[in-house]
Amino acid sequence: MKKKIILAYSGGLDTTVIIPWLKENQDCDVIAVCVDVGQVSDWKTIQKRAVSTGASACYIADVKKEFVEEYIWPTLKAGAVYEEKYLLGTSTARPLIAKVLVDYARKEKAAAIAHGATGKGNDQVRFDLAIMALAPDIEIIAPWRTWKLKSREDEMRYLARRKIAVPFKKKNSYSEDDNLWHISHEGLELEDPSNEPQYKKILFKTVTPEKAPNKAEYIEIEFEKGIPVALNGKKTEGVALIGALNKIGGANGIGISDMIENRVIGMKVRGVYETPGGTILYYAHNELERLCLDRQTYSFKQQLSLKMSELVYGGLWFTPLREAISAFVDKTQEAVNGKVKLKLYKGSINSAGISSPTSLYNPSLASFTTGELFNHADAKGFVKIYGLPVLVKALMEQEKKGGSRAVSASGKKAAPKSGIKKVAKK
């Protein structure tokens, strides 16, 4: 009986080459698995392509709902943004794709899982670590780390020799990853950081701000426990809500990011990301948190948001630390409820009003008019104690310059003691 290998199949150049390569080098049955996380794909054509190039079967797994609820929402609630710009669109999808591959490997009793991630990229780390965490007994095959092909041109020649059609037009051969949350673009002119992106050729989900309408658009998003549940007053489930926001944000030029980032393995790369709906949701969620979280919780959560972004970007989704951070985040989100109104205009987002039943904003405290909850005279003692370290350091510096360190209880310099004891007369 031949060895069975599950292949993460997209129908693109890499995975189209991998099917015949595996059969020629492993003497195996290749079972292609396409994981639908919301990318725009012609699944019937892709299935036919997989079988025609040698796969014994090609399955389509629709996991868009799971992608949103179990991966996107936890990352959104955490406020995780990698290196201040990347909303982790590819990073959140990879652990789920790996989980699906493991599920099919178990069903098919496969000995190995193969993927088309390159030896330079982040995805090899994300796929490998997720598979290791979920199925340490299953072999991982990454042909880019072993075969002799060195470039996309080599891959195209490989297919030509076998009379297999190349699945894209060479002129538009950006390396792209598309899902419900975003689309990324790498390659061609983007490989030179001095080049301006050719947005006319690149953009898929979004128009440039220059082409957006000259009139602002207002929208309202409602959150329950940190999760968006309604758009413009209409209750909407996650997949449909993100799809609607992608259209709204895309039409208004929202969510374009030209970024040079640090990959896991150390090199710098450049990509253009389109995340229109995600950019809107991150902005709205953060605005609501500012209203609903106390200062210490908000501050500490900012620190964990940074760590969460590094874990997700680096493929460490299925780890105790990521799960622990998510548990902390879920606790904080119990207070994040309410509605956020936003103004969208030519690539910009501005808050147009926030309301929440769990708001910590108290008009009596915030107003310039003194209310019952605040006495201005109390501030003097607070500032004195709060600034005690500042005062102590200043006195030390003063003493070093020849002055006195002594201070009275009122904060004024105390008269220096003579050191002579006064003797009472008998």
Disulfide bonds with the S-S distance in Angstrom:
none
